Amino acid sequence: MKAVLFDLDNTLIDFMRMKKISCEAAISAMIDAGLRMDKDRAYKELFALYGVHGIEHGEIFQKFLEKAVGKVDYRILSKGVAAYRKMQAGYLEPYPHVRSTLIFLREAGLRLGIVSDAPRIKAWMRLAEMGITDFFDVVVAFDDTGKKKPSTLPFRAALRELGLLASEILFVGDNPSRDIAGAKRLGMKTALAKYGQMFPSKGIKADYVLRDFEDLKNVLGLTKIRQR
């Protein structure tokens, strides 16, 4: 392998943990600001809207308020957004061993990249907030191709920028149907980030399974190389 490509959310960062905690804070803040709604019900309705409009939807709280109270009350909205952002900044962190393993991989001479379904600015902001931007030679986000995985277009875009063959790359992701299936179509080796997996495999099998991010060292045979 000459390079490793990664999905971002739930592979490098515990995205859903951050999302759930941030949304809980937003709901509490909106209720304190005057939203008349049970907290558990509000949380369920908010995530139901995420299911319809996508987990990255930029105006989800506006849609939530339109459904909950029939209009966007900006006093309530501003409190919710502020609480969400404040909580997000505190919980947006890499999984254990991500930083040390990325350093290890770079020192071993591997090129690294990201292929994410997140909008470009959000993908870059997450990397910047975690302080790991400089590890990556290429970052392909949704805006770069207009297609989401398992389309092969995002993967092909990364290949072009790296100037490598698919057979020279290991792809690491948490979603079998999107990450693993898409990478396999091009002939990449694949590793399932089991520690972040939220969706069933549906018969799609990766070449390797990671229980911890630093398992990558063994998958790539780099532990033995370092010991020599």
Protein Blocks (a to p, Z undefined) as FASTA:
>chain_A
ZZdcddfehplpcfklmmmmmmmmmmmmmmmnopacdfklmmmmmmmmmmmnopklmklm
mmmmmmmnopacfklmmmmmmmmmmmmmmmmccdehklmmmmmmmmnopacddddfbdfk
lmmmmmmmnopmmmpmbdcdfklnopacfbfklmmmmmmmnopafklpccddfblklmmm
mmmmnopacdddfklocbdfklpacfbdcfbfklmmmmnopmmmmmZZ
